[in-house]
Amino acid sequence: MAFISLIPIGGGIALSGIVRKEFGWVISIIGAATVILTFVFPVKTEEGIMIFGTFAVIWGLAFAITGLKIAKQDMD
């Protein structure tokens, strides 16, 4: 469910101009790709667990980078 919410969150970040548009679009793509791959590979299988875990790490890194960019802009 959390990955579905990434699609509008990423779109909002991309359109708001808080950080570069690319970060917002990447977050939206991560959300859409995870939702699609979760339907193809259920999380109860070994492949599904690996894909879901990989996207969770990518999701965490994308949000950490976005947060650091916002914090850096606030410091300037």
mmCIF file of the N, C-alpha and C atoms, coordinates in Angstrom:
data_MODEL
# 
_entry.id   MODEL 
# 
loop_
_atom_site.group_PDB 
_atom_site.id 
_atom_site.type_symbol 
_atom_site.label_atom_id 
_atom_site.label_alt_id 
_atom_site.label_comp_id 
_atom_site.label_asym_id 
_atom_site.label_entity_id 
_atom_site.label_seq_id 
_atom_site.pdbx_PDB_ins_code 
_atom_site.Cartn_x 
_atom_site.Cartn_y 
_atom_site.Cartn_z 
_atom_site.occupancy 
_atom_site.B_iso_or_equiv 
_atom_site.pdbx_formal_charge 
_atom_site.auth_seq_id 
_atom_site.auth_comp_id 
_atom_site.auth_asym_id 
_atom_site.auth_atom_id 
_atom_site.pdbx_PDB_model_num 
ATOM 1   N N  . MET A 1 1  ? 0.814  -1.186  0.000   1.00 0.00 ? 1  MET A N  1 
ATOM 2   C CA . MET A 1 1  ? 0.000  0.000   0.000   1.00 0.00 ? 1  MET A CA 1 
ATOM 3   C C  . MET A 1 1  ? 0.865  1.261   0.000   1.00 0.00 ? 1  MET A C  1 
ATOM 4   N N  . ALA A 1 2  ? 1.990  1.193   0.694   1.00 0.00 ? 2  ALA A N  1 
ATOM 5   C CA . ALA A 1 2  ? 2.854  2.376   0.765   1.00 0.00 ? 2  ALA A CA 1 
ATOM 6   C C  . ALA A 1 2  ? 3.426  2.725   -0.596  1.00 0.00 ? 2  ALA A C  1 
ATOM 7   N N  . PHE A 1 3  ? 3.688  1.707   -1.429  1.00 0.00 ? 3  PHE A N  1 
ATOM 8   C CA . PHE A 1 3  ? 4.265  1.996   -2.732  1.00 0.00 ? 3  PHE A CA 1 
ATOM 9   C C  . PHE A 1 3  ? 3.246  2.639   -3.678  1.00 0.00 ? 3  PHE A C  1 
ATOM 10  N N  . ILE A 1 4  ? 1.965  2.370   -3.486  1.00 0.00 ? 4  ILE A N  1 
ATOM 11  C CA . ILE A 1 4  ? 0.934  3.029   -4.299  1.00 0.00 ? 4  ILE A CA 1 
ATOM 12  C C  . ILE A 1 4  ? 0.929  4.531   -4.011  1.00 0.00 ? 4  ILE A C  1 
ATOM 13  N N  . SER A 1 5  ? 1.169  4.887   -2.764  1.00 0.00 ? 5  SER A N  1 
ATOM 14  C CA . SER A 1 5  ? 1.165  6.315   -2.404  1.00 0.00 ? 5  SER A CA 1 
ATOM 15  C C  . SER A 1 5  ? 2.358  7.065   -2.981  1.00 0.00 ? 5  SER A C  1 
ATOM 16  N N  . LEU A 1 6  ? 3.392  6.352   -3.423  1.00 0.00 ? 6  LEU A N  1 
ATOM 17  C CA . LEU A 1 6  ? 4.551  7.023   -4.006  1.00 0.00 ? 6  LEU A CA 1 
ATOM 18  C C  . LEU A 1 6  ? 4.227  7.706   -5.330  1.00 0.00 ? 6  LEU A C  1 
ATOM 19  N N  . ILE A 1 7  ? 3.239  7.203   -6.044  1.00 0.00 ? 7  ILE A N  1 
ATOM 20  C CA . ILE A 1 7  ? 2.922  7.757   -7.358  1.00 0.00 ? 7  ILE A CA 1 
ATOM 21  C C  . ILE A 1 7  ? 2.458  9.216   -7.232  1.00 0.00 ? 7  ILE A C  1 
ATOM 22  N N  . PRO A 1 8  ? 1.448  9.536   -6.407  1.00 0.00 ? 8  PRO A N  1 
ATOM 23  C CA . PRO A 1 8  ? 1.074  10.955  -6.287  1.00 0.00 ? 8  PRO A CA 1 
ATOM 24  C C  . PRO A 1 8  ? 2.097  11.788  -5.512  1.00 0.00 ? 8  PRO A C  1 
ATOM 25  N N  . ILE A 1 9  ? 2.788  11.176  -4.545  1.00 0.00 ? 9  ILE A N  1 
ATOM 26  C CA . ILE A 1 9  ? 3.809  11.925  -3.799  1.00 0.00 ? 9  ILE A CA 1 
ATOM 27  C C  . ILE A 1 9  ? 4.929  12.348  -4.738  1.00 0.00 ? 9  ILE A C  1 
ATOM 28  N N  . GLY A 1 10 ? 5.397  11.415  -5.560  1.00 0.00 ? 10 GLY A N  1 
ATOM 29  C CA . GLY A 1 10 ? 6.451  11.745  -6.516  1.00 0.00 ? 10 GLY A CA 1 
ATOM 30  C C  . GLY A 1 10 ? 6.015  12.781  -7.525  1.00 0.00 ? 10 GLY A C  1 
ATOM 31  N N  . GLY A 1 11 ? 4.776  12.663  -7.992  1.00 0.00 ? 11 GLY A N  1 
ATOM 32  C CA . GLY A 1 11 ? 4.261  13.664  -8.923  1.00 0.00 ? 11 GLY A CA 1 
ATOM 33  C C  . GLY A 1 11 ? 4.181  15.038  -8.285  1.00 0.00 ? 11 GLY A C  1 
ATOM 34  N N  . GLY A 1 12 ? 3.776  15.085  -7.035  1.00 0.00 ? 12 GLY A N  1 
ATOM 35  C CA . GLY A 1 12 ? 3.704  16.360  -6.326  1.00 0.00 ? 12 GLY A CA 1 
ATOM 36  C C  . GLY A 1 12 ? 5.078  16.978  -6.122  1.00 0.00 ? 12 GLY A C  1 
ATOM 37  N N  . ILE A 1 13 ? 6.059  16.140  -5.799  1.00 0.00 ? 13 ILE A N  1 
ATOM 38  C CA . ILE A 1 13 ? 7.424  16.646  -5.629  1.00 0.00 ? 13 ILE A CA 1 
ATOM 39  C C  . ILE A 1 13 ? 7.959  17.154  -6.962  1.00 0.00 ? 13 ILE A C  1 
ATOM 40  N N  . ALA A 1 14 ? 7.667  16.424  -8.036  1.00 0.00 ? 14 ALA A N  1 
ATOM 41  C CA . ALA A 1 14 ? 8.165  16.832  -9.356  1.00 0.00 ? 14 ALA A CA 1 
ATOM 42  C C  . ALA A 1 14 ? 7.547  18.153  -9.800  1.00 0.00 ? 14 ALA A C  1 
ATOM 43  N N  . LEU A 1 15 ? 6.273  18.339  -9.540  1.00 0.00 ? 15 LEU A N  1 
ATOM 44  C CA . LEU A 1 15 ? 5.598  19.554  -9.996  1.00 0.00 ? 15 LEU A CA 1 
ATOM 45  C C  . LEU A 1 15 ? 5.809  20.746  -9.080  1.00 0.00 ? 15 LEU A C  1 
ATOM 46  N N  . SER A 1 16 ? 6.124  20.503  -7.812  1.00 0.00 ? 16 SER A N  1 
ATOM 47  C CA . SER A 1 16 ? 6.244  21.610  -6.860  1.00 0.00 ? 16 SER A CA 1 
ATOM 48  C C  . SER A 1 16 ? 7.536  22.402  -7.021  1.00 0.00 ? 16 SER A C  1 
ATOM 49  N N  . GLY A 1 17 ? 8.569  21.758  -7.492  1.00 0.00 ? 17 GLY A N  1 
ATOM 50  C CA . GLY A 1 17 ? 9.836  22.448  -7.663  1.00 0.00 ? 17 GLY A CA 1 
ATOM 51  C C  . GLY A 1 17 ? 10.649 22.557  -6.384  1.00 0.00 ? 17 GLY A C  1 
ATOM 52  N N  . ILE A 1 18 ? 10.286 21.791  -5.360  1.00 0.00 ? 18 ILE A N  1 
ATOM 53  C CA . ILE A 1 18 ? 11.053 21.805  -4.105  1.00 0.00 ? 18 ILE A CA 1 
ATOM 54  C C  . ILE A 1 18 ? 12.478 21.316  -4.378  1.00 0.00 ? 18 ILE A C  1 
ATOM 55  N N  . VAL A 1 19 ? 12.581 20.230  -5.096  1.00 0.00 ? 19 VAL A N  1 
ATOM 56  C CA . VAL A 1 19 ? 13.874 19.706  -5.544  1.00 0.00 ? 19 VAL A CA 1 
ATOM 57  C C  . VAL A 1 19 ? 13.784 19.516  -7.056  1.00 0.00 ? 19 VAL A C  1 
ATOM 58  N N  . ARG A 1 20 ? 14.828 19.013  -7.642  1.00 0.00 ? 20 ARG A N  1 
ATOM 59  C CA . ARG A 1 20 ? 14.814 18.809  -9.093  1.00 0.00 ? 20 ARG A CA 1 
ATOM 60  C C  . ARG A 1 20 ? 13.673 17.871  -9.492  1.00 0.00 ? 20 ARG A C  1 
ATOM 61  N N  . LYS A 1 21 ? 13.098 18.126  -10.647 1.00 0.00 ? 21 LYS A N  1 
ATOM 62  C CA . LYS A 1 21 ? 11.962 17.337  -11.119 1.00 0.00 ? 21 LYS A CA 1 
ATOM 63  C C  . LYS A 1 21 ? 12.290 15.859  -11.236 1.00 0.00 ? 21 LYS A C  1 
ATOM 64  N N  . GLU A 1 22 ? 13.532 15.552  -11.566 1.00 0.00 ? 22 GLU A N  1 
ATOM 65  C CA . GLU A 1 22 ? 13.914 14.163  -11.783 1.00 0.00 ? 22 GLU A CA 1 
ATOM 66  C C  . GLU A 1 22 ? 13.701 13.301  -10.544 1.00 0.00 ? 22 GLU A C  1 
ATOM 67  N N  . PHE A 1 23 ? 13.958 13.856  -9.358  1.00 0.00 ? 23 PHE A N  1 
ATOM 68  C CA . PHE A 1 23 ? 13.756 13.085  -8.132  1.00 0.00 ? 23 PHE A CA 1 
ATOM 69  C C  . PHE A 1 23 ? 12.286 12.712  -7.966  1.00 0.00 ? 23 PHE A C  1 
ATOM 70  N N  . GLY A 1 24 ? 11.401 13.637  -8.245  1.00 0.00 ? 24 GLY A N  1 
ATOM 71  C CA . GLY A 1 24 ? 9.972  13.346  -8.145  1.00 0.00 ? 24 GLY A CA 1 
ATOM 72  C C  . GLY A 1 24 ? 9.532  12.289  -9.135  1.00 0.00 ? 24 GLY A C  1 
ATOM 73  N N  . TRP A 1 25 ? 10.013 12.402  -10.372 1.00 0.00 ? 25 TRP A N  1 
ATOM 74  C CA . TRP A 1 25 ? 9.630  11.403  -11.371 1.00 0.00 ? 25 TRP A CA 1 
ATOM 75  C C  . TRP A 1 25 ? 10.208 10.040  -11.043 1.00 0.00 ? 25 TRP A C  1 
ATOM 76  N N  . VAL A 1 26 ? 11.420 9.993   -10.498 1.00 0.00 ? 26 VAL A N  1 
ATOM 77  C CA . VAL A 1 26 ? 12.012 8.712   -10.100 1.00 0.00 ? 26 VAL A CA 1 
ATOM 78  C C  . VAL A 1 26 ? 11.178 8.067   -9.000  1.00 0.00 ? 26 VAL A C  1 
ATOM 79  N N  . ILE A 1 27 ? 10.725 8.853   -8.045  1.00 0.00 ? 27 ILE A N  1 
ATOM 80  C CA . ILE A 1 27 ? 9.893  8.315   -6.965  1.00 0.00 ? 27 ILE A CA 1 
ATOM 81  C C  . ILE A 1 27 ? 8.577  7.779   -7.529  1.00 0.00 ? 27 ILE A C  1 
ATOM 82  N N  . SER A 1 28 ? 7.973  8.484   -8.477  1.00 0.00 ? 28 SER A N  1 
ATOM 83  C CA . SER A 1 28 ? 6.738  7.998   -9.101  1.00 0.00 ? 28 SER A CA 1 
ATOM 84  C C  . SER A 1 28 ? 6.976  6.705   -9.862  1.00 0.00 ? 28 SER A C  1 
ATOM 85  N N  . ILE A 1 29 ? 8.080  6.628   -10.585 1.00 0.00 ? 29 ILE A N  1 
ATOM 86  C CA . ILE A 1 29 ? 8.396  5.416   -11.346 1.00 0.00 ? 29 ILE A CA 1 
ATOM 87  C C  . ILE A 1 29 ? 8.667  4.246   -10.415 1.00 0.00 ? 29 ILE A C  1 
ATOM 88  N N  . ILE A 1 30 ? 9.362  4.493   -9.307  1.00 0.00 ? 30 ILE A N  1 
ATOM 89  C CA . ILE A 1 30 ? 9.598  3.424   -8.329  1.00 0.00 ? 30 ILE A CA 1 
ATOM 90  C C  . ILE A 1 30 ? 8.271  2.882   -7.807  1.00 0.00 ? 30 ILE A C  1 
ATOM 91  N N  . GLY A 1 31 ? 7.341  3.785   -7.479  1.00 0.00 ? 31 GLY A N  1 
ATOM 92  C CA . GLY A 1 31 ? 6.036  3.348   -6.985  1.00 0.00 ? 31 GLY A CA 1 
ATOM 93  C C  . GLY A 1 31 ? 5.269  2.545   -8.013  1.00 0.00 ? 31 GLY A C  1 
ATOM 94  N N  . ALA A 1 32 ? 5.225  3.022   -9.254  1.00 0.00 ? 32 ALA A N  1 
ATOM 95  C CA . ALA A 1 32 ? 4.491  2.319   -10.306 1.00 0.00 ? 32 ALA A CA 1 
ATOM 96  C C  . ALA A 1 32 ? 5.132  0.972   -10.618 1.00 0.00 ? 32 ALA A C  1 
ATOM 97  N N  . ALA A 1 33 ? 6.457  0.936   -10.714 1.00 0.00 ? 33 ALA A N  1 
ATOM 98  C CA . ALA A 1 33 ? 7.144  -0.321  -11.027 1.00 0.00 ? 33 ALA A CA 1 
ATOM 99  C C  . ALA A 1 33 ? 6.957  -1.341  -9.914  1.00 0.00 ? 33 ALA A C  1 
ATOM 100 N N  . THR A 1 34 ? 6.988  -0.899  -8.671  1.00 0.00 ? 34 THR A N  1 
ATOM 101 C CA . THR A 1 34 ? 6.806  -1.827  -7.556  1.00 0.00 ? 34 THR A CA 1 
ATOM 102 C C  . THR A 1 34 ? 5.396  -2.396  -7.535  1.00 0.00 ? 34 THR A C  1 
ATOM 103 N N  . VAL A 1 35 ? 4.409  -1.565  -7.791  1.00 0.00 ? 35 VAL A N  1 
ATOM 104 C CA . VAL A 1 35 ? 3.025  -2.054  -7.818  1.00 0.00 ? 35 VAL A CA 1 
ATOM 105 C C  . VAL A 1 35 ? 2.854  -3.083  -8.933  1.00 0.00 ? 35 VAL A C  1 
ATOM 106 N N  . ILE A 1 36 ? 3.385  -2.791  -10.108 1.00 0.00 ? 36 ILE A N  1 
ATOM 107 C CA . ILE A 1 36 ? 3.264  -3.722  -11.243 1.00 0.00 ? 36 ILE A CA 1 
ATOM 108 C C  . ILE A 1 36 ? 3.997  -5.024  -10.951 1.00 0.00 ? 36 ILE A C  1 
ATOM 109 N N  . LEU A 1 37 ? 5.236  -4.932  -10.461 1.00 0.00 ? 37 LEU A N  1 
ATOM 110 C CA . LEU A 1 37 ? 6.008  -6.142  -10.200 1.00 0.00 ? 37 LEU A CA 1 
ATOM 111 C C  . LEU A 1 37 ? 5.432  -6.952  -9.040  1.00 0.00 ? 37 LEU A C  1 
ATOM 112 N N  . THR A 1 38 ? 4.780  -6.303  -8.092  1.00 0.00 ? 38 THR A N  1 
ATOM 113 C CA . THR A 1 38 ? 4.146  -7.037  -6.996  1.00 0.00 ? 38 THR A CA 1 
ATOM 114 C C  . THR A 1 38 ? 2.967  -7.866  -7.503  1.00 0.00 ? 38 THR A C  1 
ATOM 115 N N  . PHE A 1 39 ? 2.268  -7.358  -8.523  1.00 0.00 ? 39 PHE A N  1 
ATOM 116 C CA . PHE A 1 39 ? 1.188  -8.150  -9.113  1.00 0.00 ? 39 PHE A CA 1 
ATOM 117 C C  . PHE A 1 39 ? 1.739  -9.315  -9.920  1.00 0.00 ? 39 PHE A C  1 
ATOM 118 N N  . VAL A 1 40 ? 2.879  -9.124  -10.573 1.00 0.00 ? 40 VAL A N  1 
ATOM 119 C CA . VAL A 1 40 ? 3.471  -10.188 -11.388 1.00 0.00 ? 40 VAL A CA 1 
ATOM 120 C C  . VAL A 1 40 ? 4.143  -11.244 -10.507 1.00 0.00 ? 40 VAL A C  1 
ATOM 121 N N  . PHE A 1 41 ? 4.930  -10.795 -9.524  1.00 0.00 ? 41 PHE A N  1 
ATOM 122 C CA . PHE A 1 41 ? 5.619  -11.685 -8.596  1.00 0.00 ? 41 PHE A CA 1 
ATOM 123 C C  . PHE A 1 41 ? 5.061  -11.458 -7.205  1.00 0.00 ? 41 PHE A C  1 
ATOM 124 N N  . PRO A 1 42 ? 4.157  -12.307 -6.740  1.00 0.00 ? 42 PRO A N  1 
ATOM 125 C CA . PRO A 1 42 ? 3.598  -12.115 -5.397  1.00 0.00 ? 42 PRO A CA 1 
ATOM 126 C C  . PRO A 1 42 ? 4.699  -12.097 -4.337  1.00 0.00 ? 42 PRO A C  1 
ATOM 127 N N  . VAL A 1 43 ? 4.492  -11.340 -3.282  1.00 0.00 ? 43 VAL A N  1 
ATOM 128 C CA . VAL A 1 43 ? 5.497  -11.175 -2.240  1.00 0.00 ? 43 VAL A CA 1 
ATOM 129 C C  . VAL A 1 43 ? 5.736  -12.478 -1.489  1.00 0.00 ? 43 VAL A C  1 
ATOM 130 N N  . LYS A 1 44 ? 4.829  -13.431 -1.594  1.00 0.00 ? 44 LYS A N  1 
ATOM 131 C CA . LYS A 1 44 ? 4.981  -14.705 -0.883  1.00 0.00 ? 44 LYS A CA 1 
ATOM 132 C C  . LYS A 1 44 ? 6.001  -15.632 -1.535  1.00 0.00 ? 44 LYS A C  1 
ATOM 133 N N  . THR A 1 45 ? 6.472  -15.298 -2.735  1.00 0.00 ? 45 THR A N  1 
ATOM 134 C CA . THR A 1 45 ? 7.475  -16.123 -3.398  1.00 0.00 ? 45 THR A CA 1 
ATOM 135 C C  . THR A 1 45 ? 8.865  -15.540 -3.139  1.00 0.00 ? 45 THR A C  1 
ATOM 136 N N  . GLU A 1 46 ? 9.896  -16.359 -3.394  1.00 0.00 ? 46 GLU A N  1 
ATOM 137 C CA . GLU A 1 46 ? 11.265 -15.897 -3.163  1.00 0.00 ? 46 GLU A CA 1 
ATOM 138 C C  . GLU A 1 46 ? 11.627 -14.735 -4.093  1.00 0.00 ? 46 GLU A C  1 
ATOM 139 N N  . GLU A 1 47 ? 11.200 -14.831 -5.348  1.00 0.00 ? 47 GLU A N  1 
ATOM 140 C CA . GLU A 1 47 ? 11.478 -13.746 -6.290  1.00 0.00 ? 47 GLU A CA 1 
ATOM 141 C C  . GLU A 1 47 ? 10.773 -12.460 -5.868  1.00 0.00 ? 47 GLU A C  1 
ATOM 142 N N  . GLY A 1 48 ? 9.541  -12.604 -5.420  1.00 0.00 ? 48 GLY A N  1 
ATOM 143 C CA . GLY A 1 48 ? 8.785  -11.440 -4.971  1.00 0.00 ? 48 GLY A CA 1 
ATOM 144 C C  . GLY A 1 48 ? 9.421  -10.757 -3.778  1.00 0.00 ? 48 GLY A C  1 
ATOM 145 N N  . ILE A 1 49 ? 9.931  -11.552 -2.846  1.00 0.00 ? 49 ILE A N  1 
ATOM 146 C CA . ILE A 1 49 ? 10.586 -10.985 -1.664  1.00 0.00 ? 49 ILE A CA 1 
ATOM 147 C C  . ILE A 1 49 ? 11.838 -10.223 -2.074  1.00 0.00 ? 49 ILE A C  1 
ATOM 148 N N  . MET A 1 50 ? 12.622 -10.787 -2.987  1.00 0.00 ? 50 MET A N  1 
ATOM 149 C CA . MET A 1 50 ? 13.846 -10.123 -3.446  1.00 0.00 ? 50 MET A CA 1 
ATOM 150 C C  . MET A 1 50 ? 13.519 -8.810  -4.176  1.00 0.00 ? 50 MET A C  1 
ATOM 151 N N  . ILE A 1 51 ? 12.535 -8.841  -5.062  1.00 0.00 ? 51 ILE A N  1 
ATOM 152 C CA . ILE A 1 51 ? 12.157 -7.637  -5.807  1.00 0.00 ? 51 ILE A CA 1 
ATOM 153 C C  . ILE A 1 51 ? 11.619 -6.577  -4.865  1.00 0.00 ? 51 ILE A C  1 
ATOM 154 N N  . PHE A 1 52 ? 10.746 -6.986  -3.944  1.00 0.00 ? 52 PHE A N  1 
ATOM 155 C CA . PHE A 1 52 ? 10.156 -6.042  -3.001  1.00 0.00 ? 52 PHE A CA 1 
ATOM 156 C C  . PHE A 1 52 ? 11.235 -5.433  -2.109  1.00 0.00 ? 52 PHE A C  1 
ATOM 157 N N  . GLY A 1 53 ? 12.161 -6.249  -1.633  1.00 0.00 ? 53 GLY A N  1 
ATOM 158 C CA . GLY A 1 53 ? 13.251 -5.745  -0.802  1.00 0.00 ? 53 GLY A CA 1 
ATOM 159 C C  . GLY A 1 53 ? 14.165 -4.790  -1.542  1.00 0.00 ? 53 GLY A C  1 
ATOM 160 N N  . THR A 1 54 ? 14.469 -5.119  -2.803  1.00 0.00 ? 54 THR A N  1 
ATOM 161 C CA . THR A 1 54 ? 15.319 -4.255  -3.614  1.00 0.00 ? 54 THR A CA 1 
ATOM 162 C C  . THR A 1 54 ? 14.661 -2.897  -3.825  1.00 0.00 ? 54 THR A C  1 
ATOM 163 N N  . PHE A 1 55 ? 13.376 -2.907  -4.159  1.00 0.00 ? 55 PHE A N  1 
ATOM 164 C CA . PHE A 1 55 ? 12.681 -1.643  -4.359  1.00 0.00 ? 55 PHE A CA 1 
ATOM 165 C C  . PHE A 1 55 ? 12.533 -0.868  -3.050  1.00 0.00 ? 55 PHE A C  1 
ATOM 166 N N  . ALA A 1 56 ? 12.438 -1.560  -1.928  1.00 0.00 ? 56 ALA A N  1 
ATOM 167 C CA . ALA A 1 56 ? 12.368 -0.863  -0.641  1.00 0.00 ? 56 ALA A CA 1 
ATOM 168 C C  . ALA A 1 56 ? 13.672 -0.124  -0.356  1.00 0.00 ? 56 ALA A C  1 
ATOM 169 N N  . VAL A 1 57 ? 14.801 -0.746  -0.687  1.00 0.00 ? 57 VAL A N  1 
ATOM 170 C CA . VAL A 1 57 ? 16.096 -0.083  -0.503  1.00 0.00 ? 57 VAL A CA 1 
ATOM 171 C C  . VAL A 1 57 ? 16.207 1.122   -1.438  1.00 0.00 ? 57 VAL A C  1 
ATOM 172 N N  . ILE A 1 58 ? 15.827 0.944   -2.703  1.00 0.00 ? 58 ILE A N  1 
ATOM 173 C CA . ILE A 1 58 ? 15.864 2.051   -3.670  1.00 0.00 ? 58 ILE A CA 1 
ATOM 174 C C  . ILE A 1 58 ? 14.949 3.176   -3.209  1.00 0.00 ? 58 ILE A C  1 
ATOM 175 N N  . TRP A 1 59 ? 13.761 2.832   -2.709  1.00 0.00 ? 59 TRP A N  1 
ATOM 176 C CA . TRP A 1 59 ? 12.811 3.816   -2.204  1.00 0.00 ? 59 TRP A CA 1 
ATOM 177 C C  . TRP A 1 59 ? 13.415 4.597   -1.046  1.00 0.00 ? 59 TRP A C  1 
ATOM 178 N N  . GLY A 1 60 ? 14.044 3.885   -0.120  1.00 0.00 ? 60 GLY A N  1 
ATOM 179 C CA . GLY A 1 60 ? 14.664 4.545   1.018   1.00 0.00 ? 60 GLY A CA 1 
ATOM 180 C C  . GLY A 1 60 ? 15.781 5.489   0.601   1.00 0.00 ? 60 GLY A C  1 
ATOM 181 N N  . LEU A 1 61 ? 16.616 5.054   -0.334  1.00 0.00 ? 61 LEU A N  1 
ATOM 182 C CA . LEU A 1 61 ? 17.693 5.913   -0.823  1.00 0.00 ? 61 LEU A CA 1 
ATOM 183 C C  . LEU A 1 61 ? 17.153 7.154   -1.531  1.00 0.00 ? 61 LEU A C  1 
ATOM 184 N N  . ALA A 1 62 ? 16.113 6.971   -2.343  1.00 0.00 ? 62 ALA A N  1 
ATOM 185 C CA . ALA A 1 62 ? 15.537 8.112   -3.065  1.00 0.00 ? 62 ALA A CA 1 
ATOM 186 C C  . ALA A 1 62 ? 14.973 9.142   -2.094  1.00 0.00 ? 62 ALA A C  1 
ATOM 187 N N  . PHE A 1 63 ? 14.289 8.684   -1.045  1.00 0.00 ? 63 PHE A N  1 
ATOM 188 C CA . PHE A 1 63 ? 13.744 9.626   -0.082  1.00 0.00 ? 63 PHE A CA 1 
ATOM 189 C C  . PHE A 1 63 ? 14.833 10.254  0.775   1.00 0.00 ? 63 PHE A C  1 
ATOM 190 N N  . ALA A 1 64 ? 15.880 9.506   1.096   1.00 0.00 ? 64 ALA A N  1 
ATOM 191 C CA . ALA A 1 64 ? 16.986 10.082  1.866   1.00 0.00 ? 64 ALA A CA 1 
ATOM 192 C C  . ALA A 1 64 ? 17.687 11.170  1.055   1.00 0.00 ? 64 ALA A C  1 
ATOM 193 N N  . ILE A 1 65 ? 17.931 10.915  -0.214  1.00 0.00 ? 65 ILE A N  1 
ATOM 194 C CA . ILE A 1 65 ? 18.571 11.919  -1.068  1.00 0.00 ? 65 ILE A CA 1 
ATOM 195 C C  . ILE A 1 65 ? 17.684 13.138  -1.215  1.00 0.00 ? 65 ILE A C  1 
ATOM 196 N N  . THR A 1 66 ? 16.379 12.916  -1.408  1.00 0.00 ? 66 THR A N  1 
ATOM 197 C CA . THR A 1 66 ? 15.450 14.040  -1.536  1.00 0.00 ? 66 THR A CA 1 
ATOM 198 C C  . THR A 1 66 ? 15.425 14.864  -0.249  1.00 0.00 ? 66 THR A C  1 
ATOM 199 N N  . GLY A 1 67 ? 15.397 14.189  0.893   1.00 0.00 ? 67 GLY A N  1 
ATOM 200 C CA . GLY A 1 67 ? 15.413 14.892  2.174   1.00 0.00 ? 67 GLY A CA 1 
ATOM 201 C C  . GLY A 1 67 ? 16.685 15.692  2.378   1.00 0.00 ? 67 GLY A C  1 
ATOM 202 N N  . LEU A 1 68 ? 17.818 15.128  1.991   1.00 0.00 ? 68 LEU A N  1 
ATOM 203 C CA . LEU A 1 68 ? 19.080 15.853  2.111   1.00 0.00 ? 68 LEU A CA 1 
ATOM 204 C C  . LEU A 1 68 ? 19.123 17.061  1.187   1.00 0.00 ? 68 LEU A C  1 
ATOM 205 N N  . LYS A 1 69 ? 18.567 16.921  -0.021  1.00 0.00 ? 69 LYS A N  1 
ATOM 206 C CA . LYS A 1 69 ? 18.520 18.056  -0.951  1.00 0.00 ? 69 LYS A CA 1 
ATOM 207 C C  . LYS A 1 69 ? 17.661 19.185  -0.378  1.00 0.00 ? 69 LYS A C  1 
ATOM 208 N N  . ILE A 1 70 ? 16.515 18.829  0.193   1.00 0.00 ? 70 ILE A N  1 
ATOM 209 C CA . ILE A 1 70 ? 15.644 19.848  0.793   1.00 0.00 ? 70 ILE A CA 1 
ATOM 210 C C  . ILE A 1 70 ? 16.327 20.511  1.972   1.00 0.00 ? 70 ILE A C  1 
ATOM 211 N N  . ALA A 1 71 ? 16.991 19.716  2.817   1.00 0.00 ? 71 ALA A N  1 
ATOM 212 C CA . ALA A 1 71 ? 17.695 20.283  3.964   1.00 0.00 ? 71 ALA A CA 1 
ATOM 213 C C  . ALA A 1 71 ? 18.823 21.206  3.513   1.00 0.00 ? 71 ALA A C  1 
ATOM 214 N N  . LYS A 1 72 ? 19.527 20.824  2.453   1.00 0.00 ? 72 LYS A N  1 
ATOM 215 C CA . LYS A 1 72 ? 20.615 21.664  1.960   1.00 0.00 ? 72 LYS A CA 1 
ATOM 216 C C  . LYS A 1 72 ? 20.074 22.988  1.415   1.00 0.00 ? 72 LYS A C  1 
ATOM 217 N N  . GLN A 1 73 ? 18.924 22.943  0.744   1.00 0.00 ? 73 GLN A N  1 
ATOM 218 C CA . GLN A 1 73 ? 18.319 24.175  0.225   1.00 0.00 ? 73 GLN A CA 1 
ATOM 219 C C  . GLN A 1 73 ? 17.895 25.082  1.368   1.00 0.00 ? 73 GLN A C  1 
ATOM 220 N N  . ASP A 1 74 ? 17.399 24.499  2.464   1.00 0.00 ? 74 ASP A N  1 
ATOM 221 C CA . ASP A 1 74 ? 16.991 25.308  3.608   1.00 0.00 ? 74 ASP A CA 1 
ATOM 222 C C  . ASP A 1 74 ? 18.183 25.973  4.287   1.00 0.00 ? 74 ASP A C  1 
ATOM 223 N N  . MET A 1 75 ? 19.360 25.345  4.215   1.00 0.00 ? 75 MET A N  1 
ATOM 224 C CA . MET A 1 75 ? 20.550 25.901  4.847   1.00 0.00 ? 75 MET A CA 1 
ATOM 225 C C  . MET A 1 75 ? 21.146 27.048  4.026   1.00 0.00 ? 75 MET A C  1 
ATOM 226 N N  . ASP A 1 76 ? 20.898 27.036  2.730   1.00 0.00 ? 76 ASP A N  1 
ATOM 227 C CA . ASP A 1 76 ? 21.466 28.080  1.863   1.00 0.00 ? 76 ASP A CA 1 
ATOM 228 C C  . ASP A 1 76 ? 20.734 29.384  1.953   1.00 0.00 ? 76 ASP A C  1 
# 
